[in-house]
Every structure is written in C-alpha cells, then in structure tokens.
C-alpha cells in the first residue's frame, strides 16, 4: 500500500530539557478529489491489507476497528501541512493568536479582581441568570477585545 504522501503538524511540548516543538507526521492512505485521509505514524502499520475484510475499504476497516483518522483538505487545510516549514508557520500563527486571546483574558481577569477588591457582590448588576460587572463594556468592545 502506497503511503508516500506525508503531512506535518507541530505541537508545543515543554520538557525538562526546554521547549520542544513536537512533530506529528500523518500518512495518507486514501485520496479523493478534495481530501487526503491520513493516519498517525504509530497507526500506519495497522492498515495492512490483512486487516481489511472482503468488500471493505481501508477507511471502513479503520472505522470498524475503532481507529481515528484525519481528513486533510487538499487546498485549505488548517490541521496539517505538506511541508514542515508550512507546519511551523501555521504553528507560529496559532501561537500569536493564542497569545492575543490570553492577553485579552488577563485584562478581563484583572478587571474582575479590581472589582472584587473595591466593591462587593451586591454591586453586581442582575443580567438575567448572570451578573454583570458595571462599566466593563468598553473593555469587551475595545479594538483588542476581538468582538
């Protein structure tokens, strides 16, 4: 079975030795006009023809045996990429977005703590089944608020 097409994805993995960018490799076992169906490196030996029943496709065999496989779009994948450099660039893009979200969350958490230090529970505004911290809508609607 030809599984020459490889796709890559990077994950952040802090270790005792330092920050490791873990490389996941996925191998295409079936190709359609739009997608590559892939398995992880440690599962690729388990899709051998001896595991496929008569009249069954490889994908059906994988599903029957409870394996997960990845569907990678040929033109607009966000999961895995055909080169390690593209996977690295996507990893950096995602980490920048994650950092922006975390910075926004830190601002909101600081506002909650500030409210708690200066006011009490009774100063919260009723907001249906929730509570609203007064005068915080500008923070949420600010340019770096993503809304």
Buried (B, 14 or more C-beta within 10 A) or exposed (E): EEBEBBBBBBEEEEEEEEEEEEBBBBBBBBBEEEBBBBBBEEBBEEBEEEBBEEEEEBBEBBEEEEBEBBBBEEEEBEBBBBEBEBBBEBBEEEEEEEEEEEEBEEBBEEBEEEBEEEEEEEEBEEEEEEEEBEEBEEBEEEEEEEE
